[in-house]
Amino acid sequence: MTHFGIDRLLADPDIRRPLDGKRVALLAHPTSVTADLTHSIDALIAAGLNVTAAFGPQHGLKGDKQDNMVETADEIDPRLGIPVFSLYGEVRRPTAAMMSSADVFLFDLQDLGCRIYTFVTTLLYLLEAAAEHGKTVWVLDRPNPAGRPVEGTTLLPGWESFVGAGPMVMRHGLTMGEMGHWFIRHFNLDVEYRVIEMEGWEPEGGPGFGWPEDRIWINPSPNAANLNMARAYAGTVMLEGTTLSEGRGTTRALELFGAPGLDPRAIHAEMQRIAPDWLAGCALREVFFEPTFHKHAHQLNAGLFIHAEGRFYDHLGFKPWRLQALAFKAIRQLQPDYDLWRDFPYEYVFDKLAIDVINGGPALRAWVDDAAAEAGDLEAIACHDEAAWLDRTHALRLY
């Protein structure tokens, strides 16, 4: 059986002993549960810890906020009587008042293994605040459901944002506990830090390849509905910077893409022509859908569904970032004047195109829009950055 950090903390009094007499705060969301599905905050209180505050990330402690840039207010928990501070409301970084609520901050968020998933940045901001205020941070480690493969280009200097905490590739291959070690080293943070490691996690073991078969899936955010989404997300998240629907307003968001008037079969054929190797490790299926809200709501959309699951999935062969980039390239080749890039504020960045904020630079968009650019041009950039990221982070792996 796989034991997550929260399970080990609760099972071993020796691990918990340094928390005796300390005020403890918990950063959590709906996925923050034990093996028996007890929420971490209730389990910690039942274990005798003095939990004095809770924090919620994007989408809230309750996980009820559906879309990006929908904020959560601070509140007093009506059952526990403790403050619940929002790190996706009036502030993104913990304030001095928030940090004064506890001595030790337990981070128990389920990540998806992608730089743009904002829980990664929230961890950095918590570590920076803890360093400033002399607090302690423990990460109660959880799996990276996308596993160890890394993919994408490195975020460039000056492109930092709430979806770009630092010079990381898109699919980073680390757990949050490991990521905390990288943040501390890269940003030279002087903070007391500890990872409560998992036991029995096998990131290279099938069929989960990162997600243990003995643990059920709970959405870490409203549109993270299953393991297939987690695998595809490092590519499909780029759809948020385009006019294409990522499937919000359907039951399978971020596992598909489409728009009114597209020809999915022609797009698939063009993808195969441009870079057949980038289609490996999954199956693409023609799909039609009518979103109930968000982009192209109440219109018939045509597109492709990504199946990175079952017999179609090859863990090392699947390259979601390349796959989605290839889809953009195919659309641009077939319809050179297609209005592809969405021009709107993305995660409170007002002066850059959303697709560039998502990728931490303009390279992917430039490659898509350059009719003369070939697959090997983007491949060369990505391969260099992926190798460099692996070199920088391999020694930090705990599992």
N, C-alpha and C positions, 0 to 999 in steps of 0.2 A: 504494500500500500504506500502511496505517496503522502508524505506529511509536509504540509506547507509551514511557513514560519509561524503563523498564528497557532497551529496545532502543537508544534514543538514548545512554544512559549508556555502554553497552557498545561502541557503534560509534564514539564520538567521544572520543579521548584528551584533548582539551582540556576536555571536560565532566568527565572523571574526575580531571584533574590536581589539583584542590584536595583530593582524598582521599589523595594520595600521603603516606605516612608517618603516616596517621591510623588509629586503630582504628575499625573500622566495624561497626555492628550492623544487622541486617536484621529488620524486622517484616513477616512474610509468612504465607502460607497456601497451599493447593494451587493456587490460581489465579495465584500469583506465578510466572509463567513467561515466557520470551522468545517471540519469534515462532516459533521452532522447537521450542517446548515444553520447553526446558531450564529447570529450576527456577532462580529468580533467585539463590539462595544458591550453587549450583554455578557459575553463569555468572559471578558476581562473584568468586569464588575463582579461577576459571580465568583471569579478566582481571587477576589479580595483586593484588586488594584484600586487605587484612588484615582479614578478617572474624573478629571475636573473640566475637561472641554473636549469637543469634537470639531473636526474640520471636514468640509466637503469640497471636492474639486469641481471641475466643469461637469455639468449635468446635475450637481447637487449631491449631498449625502444620501438623499432618497433616490437619486437617479431619475428624477421625474421630468427634467427639462429636455425636450426633444431635439432641438436644433442647436447649431453653433450660435454664439453671441446671444444666447438667452440666459440671463443672469439669475443668480439665486441670492436671496437676502439672508442676512444673519438672523438668528432666532434663538429663543430659549426652548430647549426640548421639553415639551409639556409632560412627558413621563419621567424623565431623569432629572429635570431641573437644572441642567448644565447648559452653558452657551454652546451653540453650534455656529462656527464661523465659516463664512463662504470665502473660498479662494477663487471664485469666479462670479464676483458681484462688484461691489465698489472697488475692490482691490484684487490683484492677482498675487501679490507678494504679501506674506504675513506681516502685519504691523507690529510695532513694539507692544501695544496693548494686547494683541493676540498672543504674542510670544510670552507675555507675563503670566498667562493662564496656566502654565505647566512647567515642569522641569525637564521631562523627557517626552519627546514626540515620537509616537509610533506611526510609521507609514505602512499602510496595509491596502494598497491599491493594486488591482489587477490590470496589468499593462497588455498591449497588443504587439509589442516588439517593433514599433514604428516611431520614428523621430517626431512625426507630426501629432501623434496622440498626446494630448496636452498634459497627461499625468507625469510624463517625463520632465517637462519643464517645471511643473509644480514641485517635483522632488528637488530640483536645483534651487528653486526659490526658497524652499524650506531649509535646505542646507545653508544657504547664504544667510538667511535670517538667524539660524541657530548659531552660526559662527559669529555674527555681529552681537548677539545677546547672550552668548555663553551657555547655550542650551545643548542638550544631547538629542541625537536622532538615531532611532533604530528602524531599520527596514525589516518588516516581517515578510520574508521573500516569498514570491509566487512565481509560477512558470511563465516563461515567454512562449505563448502558444504557437508563434510562428517559428520557433526553434532557433537553431544556430546560424542558418544561412544569412549572409549580409548582401545588401544590394542598394544601388543608387549612387548618386554623386554627393560629394561633401558640401555641406552648407558653407558658403563663402563669407569672409569677413564683411561685416556691415549688413548682413542679411538676417541677423538674429531677430527672433520674434517669439511670441508665446507658442508657436509651432516649430520653433527652431532654437533650441537652447544653446547650441554650440556647434562646432565643426564635426558633425556626425553625418553618416550616410542615412538614407531613408529607412532601410530595414537593418536595425543595429545588432541583432543577434544576442543581446544581453538581457539578464533579468534586472529588475529594479535595484536589487541589492548590489549587483555588479556595476550598474550604471552609477550608483552613488559613489562607489570607489573611483570611477573615472572622473566624475565631476570634481571630487575633492582633489584629485591629482592634477587635472587639467587647469582648474581655476585656483589652485593653491589655497584651498580653504582650511582654516584652522578650526576644526570642529570635532567634537567627540562623536564618533560614529560606530555603529555596530550593525551587522547583518545577522539576523536569526535565519540560518540557512535551512533549506528544505532537506528532507531525507527521501531518497528513492526516486528523485526526479531524473528521468533519462531523456534528455533532449534529442538524442539521435535515435531513439527507439520507436519503432512503428507499432501500430498504425497512427498513433497520435503525433509523433515527432514533435514533442514540445508540450502537448496537452495530455495529461495522464488519463487513461481509460477509466480509472476508478474514481474520478471526480466529475461531477456533473457541470455543465456549462450554465453560468448565470451571466446575463448581459452586463459587461462592465460599463457600457453606455447604451442608450436606448436602441441604437441601430447596429450594435455588435451582437448579432443574434445567434451566432454559431461559430464553430471552428473554421468552416469554409470562408466566412467573412474575415476572420482574423488572418488567414493565409493570404487572401486576395487584397487586403486593405492597403498594403504598402504601394499598390498600384492604383486601386480604385479610389483612394483618397484624393488623387489628383483630379478626379472628376469634379470635385468641389470648386476647382478653379476654372471650370469650363461651363459652356451652355448646355452640355449633355446632362441628362438626368443620371444620378447615381442610384436611383431607385428609392429615394426618400418619398414617403407616401405610398410605398408598397410594403409587403411583408419581408422582402429580401434585399434591403438597402445595402449598397456597397459590395454586392456580389454580381452586379450587372451594370450595363450602361446602355443608353439609348436616347432617342429623340424622335419627334415627329418627322416623317419623311425620309429617314435613313433606310438604306438597303443593307441589312445585316449580312446577306450572303456575299454581296460585292465587297463589303468591308473585310470579311473573313478571308476571301480569296486574295485581296490585295495584301493583307497581313502575311499570308503564306508566301506571296511573291517576294515581298520586301525582306523578310527575315524569318524563315520557317523555324529556325532554331529557337526563336523567342516564344514560340507557341508550345514548347515542351512542358510536360509535367501536369497538364490539365486538359480539360475538354471545353470547347466553346459551343454553346447551343443557341440557335436563333430563338428570340423571345419577343413577345409583345406584352405591353403593360400600360395601364392607365393610372398614374399616380393620383391619389386623393388629395394631396397637397404638395407644395414645393414646386420645383421646376416642371413645366409642361403639365400642370395639374388638369385632370379631366380631359386630356387629349390622348389619342392612341400613339404610344411610343413604340418604335421598333429598335431592336439592338441585340446584344449578345450577353449571355449568362456565362459566368466563369465557374466551372466545376473543378475545384482543386480538392477533390475528395474521392473516397472509394477507390476503385480500380484505376481511375483516371489520374490519380495523384502520384507524382514522383517528387519526393521531398527536395532532392538536390537539383532536379531539372527545372522545377517551377520557378519562374522569374517574374513576379507580378508587376514590378516597376517597369521592366522592359516590355512586358505584354501590353500594359496600358499605354505606354508611350507609342508602341507600334500601332495600336488602334487609332490614336490621334494622327499619326503619320499617314495611315491608310485613308482616313477621312480627308485629310488635307490634299493628298495626291488625287483622290477621286473628285473632290469638290474644292478646288483651290481657294474659292472665295467664301467658304463656309465660315460663319461667325462662331468660331470655336472658343475663344478665350473670354471668360466672364470678367467684366470690369466692374468690380464692387469692392467695398472694404472687406478684407478677410482677416479675422481675428485682430481687428482694430489697427491694421496697417492700411493707411489711406493713400500712400504715395507710390505703391508698387502693384503690379498685376498679381492677382491671387495665385495664378499658376506659378509665378516666380517666387512668391512668398512660400508656397508649399514646397518647392524644390530647393529653396535656399540659394537661388540664383537663376539667371536666364538661360542656362545652357540647354535645358530640355526643350523649352519653347522655341529657341532659335533653331534647334535641330529639326523640330517638326515643321517649322515655317520655311526652311531652306529647301527648295525643290531639288537642289543638287546634292544635299547631304544624304549619305548612305548609312545603313545600319552600323557599319564598322566605325563610323565617326563617333557615334554616341557610345558604342561599345568600348572604344579606347579610353574615353574619359572615365566611364564607370568602372572599368576593370582596374585602372590605376587607383581610383579613390577607394574601391572596395579592398584592394590589397593593402593599402596604407592603413585603413581602419582596422583590419584584422591584425596587422602588425602592432598597432597601438593598444589594442584591447585584449589580445589573446591571453596575456598573463593575468588578467583580472578575472578570468572565468573561475567560478567556484565549484563548478560541477563538470 
